[in-house]
Amino acid sequence: MKKVLIVDDAAFMRMSIKNMISKHGFEIVGEAENGVVAIEKYKELQPDIVTMDITMPEMDGLEALREIKKVNPAAAVVMISALGQEARMKEAIIYGAKGFIVKPFKEEMLISALSKL
């Protein structure tokens, strides 16, 4: 069972992702509301996969992605962001994201992206 850390500043989005993936054999090991907390939780929990929102307070997802990649260059991070963030998504791929999903998304899209990791 793959362990997942869910990172999003919106509690309803974390809950939504948790509900979607937990019934498909993924274990949610933690949640974070910003990039600073995400890095701490990544080090502590060592998840197999991280779902990472791009736009968050304190530290955005791109900066958190870079820091997580310093901790573990093989980290599997999937970026999740709203429409209109294509340039930032390209930046995320350059920094080492394993994929990206555009909000709003369907459950099948999320499961498909995470199952490939």
N, C-alpha and C positions, 0 to 999 in steps of 0.2 A: 504494500500500500504506500503510495507516494505521499510524503508529508508536505503540506502547503502552508506558506505564510501569506496572508492576505493584507495588502497595504492600500488603504484608501482613506481620505479624510472624512468621507461621508459614511456614517454608521450604517445607514440603510443599504448602501452599496456593498459594504463588507458582509452584511447579513444576506444579501441577495446572492453574492458569489458563494458564500458558505453553503447556503441552501442548495444551490445548483450543483456544486461539485461533490458535496458530502455523500449524496446518494449514488455517485458514480465511482465509488471506491477510493476517493482521495481523503486523507486525514488532515483536518485543519489543526495545525499545531500552534498557531498564534495569529494575532491581528495587530496591525499598527496603524495609527492615524496620521503619521507623517514620516518623512524620510529619516529623521533622527532616531525615532523609536524603531523604525524598520531595521536600521543597521544594528542596533543593540539586540533586537530579537533574532536577527539572522545569525549573529555570533552565538547567541545563547541556545537557540533551538536547532540550528543547522538543518533547515528544511531542504527538501529535494527541489521544490519549485517555489517561486515568489510571483504573486500577481501584484503589479505595481502601477498605481495611478500616477499620472505625470504631474498634474497640477495639485499641489498640496501646500499648506502653510509650513513655516519653519525651514523645511528642506524639501525641494521638489523631487519627483521621482527620478529625473535624469541624474541629479547629483547623488541620490541614494544608490542608483544603479552603479555609478562609477565607484562609489565607496565599497559596495558589496563585491564588485569585481576585483577590488584590491585585496579583500579578505579571501575570496575564492574565485580565481579566474574562470573556473568551470561552472559557476553559479548559473542556474536556469531561471531567468527572469523574463516574464511575459508582461509587457507594458499594456495598460488599459487606459484609453483616453477618449475624449470627446471628438466629434467631428470638427474639422478645421485645424487640427493639430498635426497635419501631415509632416511639416518640416521638423517638428519635435520628434515625431516617430522615426524619421530617417536618422536623426541624431542618436536616438535610443539604439538603433540597430548598429550604428558605428561604435557606440560604447559597449556593445556586446549583448544586447537583449536578444533572446532566442525567438521572439515573436511579438506581435502586437494585435490588439483587438480594439475596435472602435465602438464606443458607446453610442447609442444603445445596441446591445448585442443579444443574440438568442443563446439559450443554454447550449444548443448543439455546437455553436461556434466556439464557445469557451471550452467545452469538453474536448472537442477536436484538437484545439491548440494545446491544451495541457497534456492530452494523451500522446502527442508526438514527442514529448520530452522524456 
